[in-house]
Amino acid sequence: MPTDSDFASLSKQRGRLTFDPTINAGHLLTFAGFLISGFVAYSTLDKRVTVVEQRTVAAEVRIGEQDSRTNSTLAEIKRDVRDTSIAVNQLARELSKGSRP
């Protein structure tokens, strides 16, 4: 059975931090894992940016089409208002001619 002095020496050994300068397979696998996860994260981010750019271009095209439709509709409304104004003016002239003695 270990004595108290044995436990004390073990705790002193565990408490001391030592640097091991050797490189083993675990270090290499960890480094490779970091590299691979970095590449995967970058490629995923790049794909997301590409998708957002494509959506932006599609939205700009759609906005352009809507603007042209809006402009043509507005032009039609202006023509209709102008025609209505002319018709009302003509009607007013005819009514004013007919009411004169």
C-alpha positions as CSV (number, residue, x, y, z in Angstrom):
1,M,0.0,0.0,0.0
2,P,1.4,3.4,-1.0
3,T,2.3,5.8,1.8
4,D,1.5,9.4,2.3
5,S,5.0,10.4,1.1
6,D,4.4,8.4,-2.2
7,F,1.2,10.4,-2.8
8,A,3.0,13.7,-2.1
9,S,5.7,12.9,-4.6
10,L,3.0,12.0,-7.2
11,S,1.1,15.2,-6.7
12,K,4.4,17.2,-7.1
13,Q,5.1,15.4,-10.4
14,R,1.5,16.0,-11.6
15,G,1.5,19.6,-10.6
16,R,4.6,20.4,-12.7
17,L,4.1,21.3,-16.3
18,T,6.6,19.8,-18.6
19,F,7.1,20.5,-22.3
20,D,7.5,17.6,-24.6
21,P,9.2,18.8,-27.9
22,T,8.4,15.6,-29.8
23,I,5.8,15.5,-32.5
24,N,3.6,12.4,-32.6
25,A,0.8,11.1,-34.8
26,G,-1.8,12.8,-32.6
27,H,-0.3,16.2,-33.2
28,L,-0.2,15.6,-37.0
29,L,-3.8,14.4,-37.0
30,T,-5.0,17.4,-35.0
31,F,-3.2,19.8,-37.3
32,A,-4.6,18.0,-40.4
33,G,-8.1,18.2,-38.8
34,F,-7.7,21.9,-38.3
35,L,-6.6,22.4,-41.8
36,I,-9.4,20.4,-43.3
37,S,-12.0,22.1,-41.1
38,G,-10.6,25.5,-42.2
39,F,-10.8,24.6,-45.9
40,V,-14.4,23.3,-45.5
41,A,-15.5,26.4,-43.6
42,Y,-14.0,28.7,-46.3
43,S,-15.5,26.7,-49.2
44,T,-18.9,26.7,-47.5
45,L,-18.7,30.5,-46.9
46,D,-17.6,31.0,-50.5
47,K,-20.6,29.1,-51.7
48,R,-22.9,31.1,-49.5
49,V,-21.5,34.4,-50.8
50,T,-21.9,33.1,-54.4
51,V,-25.5,32.2,-53.7
52,V,-26.2,35.7,-52.2
53,E,-24.6,37.4,-55.2
54,Q,-26.8,35.4,-57.6
55,R,-29.9,36.3,-55.6
56,T,-28.9,39.9,-55.7
57,V,-28.5,39.9,-59.5
58,A,-31.8,38.1,-59.9
59,A,-33.5,40.7,-57.6
60,E,-31.9,43.6,-59.6
61,V,-33.3,42.1,-62.8
62,R,-36.7,41.6,-61.3
63,I,-36.7,45.2,-60.0
64,G,-35.8,46.5,-63.4
65,E,-38.7,44.6,-65.0
66,Q,-41.1,45.9,-62.3
67,D,-39.8,49.5,-62.9
68,S,-40.4,49.2,-66.7
69,R,-43.9,47.9,-66.1
70,T,-44.6,50.6,-63.5
71,N,-43.4,53.3,-65.9
72,S,-45.6,51.9,-68.8
73,T,-48.6,51.7,-66.5
74,L,-48.0,55.3,-65.3
75,A,-47.7,56.5,-68.8
76,E,-51.1,54.8,-69.7
77,I,-52.7,56.4,-66.6
78,K,-51.3,59.9,-67.6
79,R,-52.7,59.4,-71.2
80,D,-56.1,58.4,-69.7
81,V,-56.2,61.4,-67.4
82,R,-55.2,63.7,-70.3
83,D,-58.0,62.2,-72.5
84,T,-60.5,62.5,-69.7
85,S,-59.5,66.1,-69.1
86,I,-59.9,66.9,-72.8
87,A,-63.3,65.2,-72.8
88,V,-64.5,67.1,-69.7
89,N,-63.3,70.4,-71.2
90,Q,-65.1,69.7,-74.5
91,L,-68.3,68.8,-72.5
92,A,-68.0,72.0,-70.5
93,R,-67.7,74.1,-73.7
94,E,-70.7,72.4,-75.2
95,L,-72.8,72.9,-72.1
96,S,-71.7,76.5,-71.8
97,K,-72.7,77.1,-75.5
98,G,-76.1,75.5,-75.0
99,S,-77.0,77.5,-71.9
100,R,-76.3,81.0,-73.4
101,P,-79.4,82.9,-74.6
